[in-house]
């Protein structure tokens, strides 16, 4: 399973990335970029925390624990 970063880097080449960076510099200026990146990082962090704390995330963790437990039991019984 490819990560989003790998997919984006495969689509965007060096020239495209340079063009995007220049457009951002022109639109926002050099002083606003750190604020934008800080806000983007905070948003990504909040999104990750929300998905990790969600009911679906907790359910998936429980299912994974159960699968690991059953797998361990099967391996233990096969070695008898």
N, CA, C and O atoms as a printed pandas DataFrame, in Angstrom:
     atom_number atom_name residue_name chain_id  residue_number  x_coord  y_coord  z_coord
0              1         N          UNK        A               1    0.854   -1.177    0.000
1              2        CA          UNK        A               1    0.000    0.000    0.000
2              3         C          UNK        A               1    0.892    1.230    0.000
3              4         O          UNK        A               1    1.721    1.413    0.891
4              5         N          UNK        A               2    0.714    2.052   -0.992
5              6        CA          UNK        A               2    1.545    3.233   -1.108
6              7         C          UNK        A               2    0.992    4.361   -0.234
7              8         O          UNK        A               2   -0.218    4.520   -0.075
8              9         N          UNK        A               3    1.904    5.122    0.313
9             10        CA          UNK        A               3    1.469    6.263    1.106
10            11         C          UNK        A               3    1.119    7.419    0.186
11            12         O          UNK        A               3    1.516    7.446   -0.979
12            13         N          UNK        A               4    0.386    8.356    0.714
13            14        CA          UNK        A               4   -0.024    9.518   -0.076
14            15         C          UNK        A               4    1.194   10.299   -0.547
15            16         O          UNK        A               4    1.210   10.834   -1.656
16            17         N          UNK        A               5    2.216   10.360    0.305
17            18        CA          UNK        A               5    3.430   11.094   -0.050
18            19         C          UNK        A               5    4.097   10.452   -1.255
19            20         O          UNK        A               5    4.537   11.156   -2.164
20            21         N          UNK        A               6    4.179    9.129   -1.278
21            22        CA          UNK        A               6    4.800    8.424   -2.390
22            23         C          UNK        A               6    4.007    8.664   -3.667
23            24         O          UNK        A               6    4.590    8.870   -4.731
24            25         N          UNK        A               7    2.694    8.638   -3.569
25            26        CA          UNK        A               7    1.850    8.859   -4.736
26            27         C          UNK        A               7    2.041   10.282   -5.268
27            28         O          UNK        A               7    2.179   10.488   -6.473
28            29         N          UNK        A               8    2.048   11.260   -4.356
29            30        CA          UNK        A               8    2.220   12.642   -4.790
30            31         C          UNK        A               8    3.591   12.880   -5.406
31            32         O          UNK        A               8    3.708   13.603   -6.395
32            33         N          UNK        A               9    4.620   12.286   -4.839
33            34        CA          UNK        A               9    5.955   12.476   -5.390
34            35         C          UNK        A               9    6.080   11.814   -6.755
35            36         O          UNK        A               9    6.862   12.262   -7.593
36            37         N          UNK        A              10    5.318   10.755   -6.984
37            38        CA          UNK        A              10    5.329   10.111   -8.290
38            39         C          UNK        A              10    4.643   10.964   -9.342
39            40         O          UNK        A              10    5.029   10.936  -10.511
40            41         N          UNK        A              11    3.628   11.723   -8.940
41            42        CA          UNK        A              11    2.884   12.551   -9.876
42            43         C          UNK        A              11    3.606   13.878  -10.110
43            44         O          UNK        A              11    3.687   14.355  -11.242
44            45         N          UNK        A              12    4.125   14.467   -9.040
45            46        CA          UNK        A              12    4.767   15.773   -9.136
46            47         C          UNK        A              12    6.264   15.619   -9.350
47            48         O          UNK        A              12    6.950   14.933   -8.594
48            49         N          UNK        A              13    6.751   16.268  -10.390
49            50        CA          UNK        A              13    8.184   16.283  -10.636
50            51         C          UNK        A              13    8.815   17.516  -10.019
51            52         O          UNK        A              13    8.142   18.300   -9.350
52            53         N          UNK        A              14   10.094   17.683  -10.242
53            54        CA          UNK        A              14   10.831   18.811   -9.678
54            55         C          UNK        A              14   10.326   20.149  -10.161
55            56         O          UNK        A              14   10.228   21.098   -9.383
56            57         N          UNK        A              15   10.001   20.234  -11.448
57            58        CA          UNK        A              15    9.524   21.502  -12.000
58            59         C          UNK        A              15    8.167   21.885  -11.424
59            60         O          UNK        A              15    7.917   23.056  -11.137
60            61         N          UNK        A              16    7.299   20.906  -11.256
61            62        CA          UNK        A              16    5.974   21.194  -10.711
62            63         C          UNK        A              16    6.068   21.675   -9.270
63            64         O          UNK        A              16    5.387   22.622   -8.878
64            65         N          UNK        A              17    6.913   21.021   -8.490
65            66        CA          UNK        A              17    7.089   21.409   -7.091
66            67         C          UNK        A              17    7.663   22.821   -7.009
67            68         O          UNK        A              17    7.214   23.625   -6.192
68            69         N          UNK        A              18    8.641   23.125   -7.839
69            70        CA          UNK        A              18    9.240   24.458   -7.864
70            71         C          UNK        A              18    8.195   25.510   -8.232
71            72         O          UNK        A              18    8.161   26.585   -7.635
72            73         N          UNK        A              19    7.355   25.208   -9.202
73            74        CA          UNK        A              19    6.311   26.136   -9.611
74            75         C          UNK        A              19    5.313   26.380   -8.473
75            76         O          UNK        A              19    4.888   27.513   -8.251
76            77         N          UNK        A              20    4.948   25.329   -7.763
77            78        CA          UNK        A              20    4.024   25.467   -6.627
78            79         C          UNK        A              20    4.650   26.325   -5.533
79            80         O          UNK        A              20    3.990   27.207   -4.984
80            81         N          UNK        A              21    5.914   26.073   -5.212
81            82        CA          UNK        A              21    6.606   26.847   -4.173
82            83         C          UNK        A              21    6.683   28.321   -4.568
83            84         O          UNK        A              21    6.444   29.196   -3.735
84            85         N          UNK        A              22    7.011   28.601   -5.820
85            86        CA          UNK        A              22    7.070   29.990   -6.279
86            87         C          UNK        A              22    5.701   30.657   -6.216
87            88         O          UNK        A              22    5.599   31.821   -5.827
88            89         N          UNK        A              23    4.659   29.942   -6.591
89            90        CA          UNK        A              23    3.308   30.510   -6.526
90            91         C          UNK        A              23    2.923   30.832   -5.087
91            92         O          UNK        A              23    2.313   31.868   -4.821
92            93         N          UNK        A              24    3.277   29.947   -4.160
93            94        CA          UNK        A              24    2.980   30.195   -2.745
94            95         C          UNK        A              24    3.748   31.416   -2.249
95            96         O          UNK        A              24    3.199   32.247   -1.526
96            97         N          UNK        A              25    5.024   31.523   -2.638
97            98        CA          UNK        A              25    5.818   32.688   -2.239
98            99         C          UNK        A              25    5.215   33.982   -2.767
99           100         O          UNK        A              25    5.169   34.985   -2.054
100          101         N          UNK        A              26    4.759   33.963   -4.001
101          102        CA          UNK        A              26    4.181   35.166   -4.601
102          103         C          UNK        A              26    2.858   35.526   -3.924
103          104         O          UNK        A              26    2.597   36.693   -3.633
104          105         N          UNK        A              27    2.035   34.521   -3.680
105          106        CA          UNK        A              27    0.714   34.785   -3.101
106          107         C          UNK        A              27    0.772   35.221   -1.643
107          108         O          UNK        A              27    0.059   36.138   -1.236
108          109         N          UNK        A              28    1.618   34.568   -0.860
109          110        CA          UNK        A              28    1.588   34.805    0.583
110          111         C          UNK        A              28    2.782   35.580    1.113
111          112         O          UNK        A              28    2.700   36.160    2.196
112          113         N          UNK        A              29    3.860   35.605    0.402
113          114        CA          UNK        A              29    5.057   36.283    0.877
114          115         C          UNK        A              29    5.827   35.417    1.852
115          116         O          UNK        A              29    5.289   34.467    2.420
116          117         N          UNK        A              30    7.085   35.754    2.038
117          118        CA          UNK        A              30    7.976   34.946    2.876
118          119         C          UNK        A              30    7.624   34.932    4.351
119          120         O          UNK        A              30    7.916   33.958    5.046
120          121         N          UNK        A              31    7.002   35.995    4.842
121          122        CA          UNK        A              31    6.715   36.074    6.280
122          123         C          UNK        A              31    5.502   35.252    6.687
123          124         O          UNK        A              31    5.404   34.828    7.839
124          125         N          UNK        A              32    4.583   35.020    5.770
125          126        CA          UNK        A              32    3.356   34.277    6.090
126          127         C          UNK        A              32    3.538   32.763    5.992
127          128         O          UNK        A              32    2.760   32.015    6.583
128          129         N          UNK        A              33    4.534   32.307    5.270
129          130        CA          UNK        A              33    4.697   30.869    5.038
130          131         C          UNK        A              33    4.900   30.081    6.335
131          132         O          UNK        A              33    4.270   29.035    6.494
132          133         N          UNK        A              34    5.752   30.532    7.275
133          134        CA          UNK        A              34    5.874   29.769    8.526
134          135         C          UNK        A              34    4.550   29.636    9.279
135          136         O          UNK        A              34    4.270   28.596    9.875
136          137         N          UNK        A              35    3.740   30.691    9.248
137          138        CA          UNK        A              35    2.432   30.630    9.903
138          139         C          UNK        A              35    1.529   29.616    9.201
139          140         O          UNK        A              35    0.817   28.853    9.853
140          141         N          UNK        A              36    1.564   29.614    7.872
141          142        CA          UNK        A              36    0.761   28.653    7.113
142          143         C          UNK        A              36    1.185   27.216    7.407
143          144         O          UNK        A              36    0.338   26.343    7.596
144          145         N          UNK        A              37    2.488   26.973    7.444
145          146        CA          UNK        A              37    2.991   25.619    7.700
146          147         C          UNK        A              37    2.652   25.172    9.124
147          148         O          UNK        A              37    2.335   24.006    9.361
148          149         N          UNK        A              38    2.723   26.115   10.066
149          150        CA          UNK        A              38    2.373   25.792   11.449
150          151         C          UNK        A              38    0.901   25.405   11.538
151          152         O          UNK        A              38    0.548   24.433   12.205
152          153         N          UNK        A              39    0.054   26.161   10.870
153          154        CA          UNK        A              39   -1.375   25.854   10.853
154          155         C          UNK        A              39   -1.657   24.524   10.163
155          156         O          UNK        A              39   -2.502   23.753   10.617
156          157         N          UNK        A              40   -0.951   24.257    9.072
157          158        CA          UNK        A              40   -1.121   22.991    8.365
158          159         C          UNK        A              40   -0.693   21.820    9.240
159          160         O          UNK        A              40   -1.387   20.805    9.306
160          161         N          UNK        A              41    0.436   21.957    9.906
161          162        CA          UNK        A              41    0.916   20.902   10.802
162          163         C          UNK        A              41   -0.048   20.656   11.950
163          164         O          UNK        A              41   -0.297   19.511   12.325
164          165         N          UNK        A              42   -0.589   21.728   12.504
165          166        CA          UNK        A              42   -1.555   21.597   13.601
166          167         C          UNK        A              42   -2.818   20.893   13.120
167          168         O          UNK        A              42   -3.370   20.053   13.831
168          169         N          UNK        A              43   -3.270   21.227   11.933
169          170        CA          UNK        A              43   -4.456   20.586   11.372
170          171         C          UNK        A              43   -4.248   19.105   11.127
171          172         O          UNK        A              43   -5.125   18.296   11.429
172          173         N          UNK        A              44   -3.099   18.742   10.584
173          174        CA          UNK        A              44   -2.777   17.328   10.341
174          175         C          UNK        A              44   -2.703   16.579   11.661
175          176         O          UNK        A              44   -3.212   15.464   11.771
176          177         N          UNK        A              45   -2.077   17.177   12.658
177          178        CA          UNK        A              45   -1.950   16.543   13.978
178          179         C          UNK        A              45   -3.330   16.303   14.595
179          180         O          UNK        A              45   -3.586   15.233   15.148
180          181         N          UNK        A              46   -4.218   17.295   14.502
181          182        CA          UNK        A              46   -5.567   17.147   15.043
182          183         C          UNK        A              46   -6.339   16.061   14.305
183          184         O          UNK        A              46   -7.089   15.301   14.919
184          185         N          UNK        A              47   -6.160   15.987   13.001
185          186        CA          UNK        A              47   -6.834   14.955   12.216
186          187         C          UNK        A              47   -6.361   13.558   12.631
187          188         O          UNK        A              47   -7.172   12.647   12.797
188          189         N          UNK        A              48   -5.049   13.399   12.796
189          190        CA          UNK        A              48   -4.515   12.104   13.232
190          191         C          UNK        A              48   -5.040   11.730   14.610
191          192         O          UNK        A              48   -5.423   10.583   14.840
192          193         N          UNK        A              49   -5.058   12.685   15.519
193          194        CA          UNK        A              49   -5.578   12.415   16.864
194          195         C          UNK        A              49   -7.052   12.034   16.828
195          196         O          UNK        A              49   -7.485   11.138   17.553
196          197         N          UNK        A              50   -7.820   12.713   15.985
197          198        CA          UNK        A              50   -9.250   12.420   15.892
198          199         C          UNK        A              50   -9.476   11.016   15.335
199          200         O          UNK        A              50  -10.357   10.297   15.807
200          201         N          UNK        A              51   -8.690   10.624   14.342
201          202        CA          UNK        A              51   -8.876    9.285   13.772
202          203         C          UNK        A              51   -8.403    8.214   14.733
203          204         O          UNK        A              51   -8.987    7.132   14.780
204          205         N          UNK        A              52   -7.358    8.488   15.500
205          206        CA          UNK        A              52   -6.868    7.502   16.460
206          207         C          UNK        A              52   -7.830    7.327   17.625
207          208         O          UNK        A              52   -7.935    6.235   18.182
208          209         N          UNK        A              53   -8.530    8.384   17.998
209          210        CA          UNK        A              53   -9.434    8.342   19.143
210          211         C          UNK        A              53  -10.861    7.964   18.756
211          212         O          UNK        A              53  -11.719    7.833   19.629
212          213         N          UNK        A              54  -11.122    7.789   17.484
213          214        CA          UNK        A              54  -12.485    7.496   17.047
214          215         C          UNK        A              54  -12.898    6.083   17.440
215          216         O          UNK        A              54  -12.057    5.238   17.747
216          217         N          UNK        A              55  -14.177    5.848   17.427
217          218        CA          UNK        A              55  -14.704    4.525   17.747
218          219         C          UNK        A              55  -14.213    3.485   16.752
219          220         O          UNK        A              55  -13.904    2.355   17.131
220          221         N          UNK        A              56  -14.140    3.859   15.493
221          222        CA          UNK        A              56  -13.681    2.921   14.470
222          223         C          UNK        A              56  -12.230    2.531   14.733
223          224         O          UNK        A              56  -11.869    1.359   14.627
224          225         N          UNK        A              57  -11.403    3.511   15.073
225          226        CA          UNK        A              57  -10.006    3.222   15.381
226          227         C          UNK        A              57   -9.875    2.283   16.558
227          228         O          UNK        A              57   -9.072    1.350   16.525
228          229         N          UNK        A              58  -10.654    2.519   17.599
229          230        CA          UNK        A              58  -10.614    1.646   18.775
230          231         C          UNK        A              58  -11.108    0.246   18.444
231          232         O          UNK        A              58  -10.542   -0.743   18.910
232          233         N          UNK        A              59  -12.168    0.163   17.636
233          234        CA          UNK        A              59  -12.682   -1.145   17.230
234          235         C          UNK        A              59  -11.637   -1.917   16.434
235          236         O          UNK        A              59  -11.457   -3.118   16.636
236          237         N          UNK        A              60  -10.955   -1.228   15.536
237          238        CA          UNK        A              60   -9.930   -1.896   14.733
238          239         C          UNK        A              60   -8.776   -2.390   15.600
239          240         O          UNK        A              60   -8.223   -3.461   15.350
240          241         N          UNK        A              61   -8.415   -1.617   16.613
241          242        CA          UNK        A              61   -7.352   -2.050   17.521
242          243         C          UNK        A              61   -7.773   -3.296   18.290
243          244         O          UNK        A              61   -6.967   -4.206   18.489
244          245         N          UNK        A              62   -9.029   -3.343   18.721
245          246        CA          UNK        A              62   -9.537   -4.510   19.439
246          247         C          UNK        A              62   -9.558   -5.741   18.532
247          248         O          UNK        A              62   -9.188   -6.835   18.959
248          249         N          UNK        A              63   -9.989   -5.563   17.291
249          250        CA          UNK        A              63  -10.014   -6.677   16.349
250          251         C          UNK        A              63   -8.600   -7.193   16.099
251          252         O          UNK        A              63   -8.383   -8.402   16.012
252          253         N          UNK        A              64   -7.651   -6.289   15.985
253          254        CA          UNK        A              64   -6.263   -6.690   15.761
254          255         C          UNK        A              64   -5.745   -7.506   16.949
255          256         O          UNK        A              64   -5.049   -8.504   16.763
256          257         N          UNK        A              65   -6.084   -7.082   18.163
257          258        CA          UNK        A              65   -5.667   -7.824   19.356
258          259         C          UNK        A              65   -6.260   -9.226   19.351
259          260         O          UNK        A              65   -5.576  -10.198   19.671
260          261         N          UNK        A              66   -7.544   -9.328   18.984
261          262        CA          UNK        A              66   -8.202  -10.632   18.951
262          263         C          UNK        A              66   -7.566  -11.541   17.903
263          264         O          UNK        A              66   -7.350  -12.727   18.154
264          265         N          UNK        A              67   -7.271  -10.992   16.741
265          266        CA          UNK        A              67   -6.646  -11.784   15.678
266          267         C          UNK        A              67   -5.276  -12.270   16.119
267          268         O          UNK        A              67   -4.924  -13.428   15.892
268          269         N          UNK        A              68   -4.502  -11.396   16.747
269          270        CA          UNK        A              68   -3.179  -11.796   17.235
270          271         C          UNK        A              68   -3.293  -12.879   18.296
271          272         O          UNK        A              68   -2.474  -13.797   18.334
272          273         N          UNK        A              69   -4.303  -12.783   19.159
273          274        CA          UNK        A              69   -4.510  -13.784   20.198
274          275         C          UNK        A              69   -4.870  -15.139   19.589
275          276         O          UNK        A              69   -4.330  -16.169   19.993
276          277         N          UNK        A              70   -5.775  -15.134   18.625
277          278        CA          UNK        A              70   -6.174  -16.378   17.963
278          279         C          UNK        A              70   -4.994  -16.975   17.206
279          280         O          UNK        A              70   -4.791  -18.189   17.239
280          281         N          UNK        A              71   -4.220  -16.145   16.529
281          282        CA          UNK        A              71   -3.045  -16.617   15.799
282          283         C          UNK        A              71   -2.056  -17.268   16.752
283          284         O          UNK        A              71   -1.487  -18.314   16.441
284          285         N          UNK        A              72   -1.847  -16.657   17.906
285          286        CA          UNK        A              72   -0.934  -17.215   18.901
286          287         C          UNK        A              72   -1.450  -18.557   19.411
287          288         O          UNK        A              72   -0.678  -19.501   19.575
288          289         N          UNK        A              73   -2.754  -18.640   19.662
289          290        CA          UNK        A              73   -3.354  -19.897   20.132
290          291         C          UNK        A              73   -3.186  -21.001   19.083
291          292         O          UNK        A              73   -2.879  -22.141   19.430
292          293         N          UNK        A              74   -3.384  -20.674   17.814
293          294        CA          UNK        A              74   -3.228  -21.658   16.744
294          295         C          UNK        A              74   -1.791  -22.139   16.661
295          296         O          UNK        A              74   -1.537  -23.336   16.522
296          297         N          UNK        A              75   -0.843  -21.197   16.747
297          298        CA          UNK        A              75    0.574  -21.594   16.703
298          299         C          UNK        A              75    0.939  -22.467   17.887
299          300         O          UNK        A              75    1.674  -23.443   17.738
300          301         N          UNK        A              76    0.426  -22.118   19.078
301          302        CA          UNK        A              76    0.719  -22.919   20.284
302          303         C          UNK        A              76    0.137  -24.318   20.167
303          304         O          UNK        A              76    0.784  -25.290   20.558
304          305         N          UNK        A              77   -1.078  -24.436   19.633
305          306        CA          UNK        A              77   -1.686  -25.764   19.510
306          307         C          UNK        A              77   -1.012  -26.582   18.423
307          308         O          UNK        A              77   -1.004  -27.811   18.501
308          309         N          UNK        A              78   -0.443  -25.933   17.404
309          310        CA          UNK        A              78    0.237  -26.664   16.342
310          311         C          UNK        A              78    1.563  -27.238   16.837
311          312         O          UNK        A              78    2.029  -28.241   16.296
312          313         N          UNK        A              79    2.172  -26.639   17.834
313          314        CA          UNK        A              79    3.460  -27.094   18.350
314          315         C          UNK        A              79    3.323  -28.224   19.375
315          316         O          UNK        A              79    4.332  -28.788   19.798
316          317         N          UNK        A              80    2.101  -28.565   19.780
317          318        CA          UNK        A              80    1.881  -29.631   20.745
318          319         C          UNK        A              80    2.108  -30.928   20.127
319          320         O          UNK        A              80    1.971  -31.959   20.786
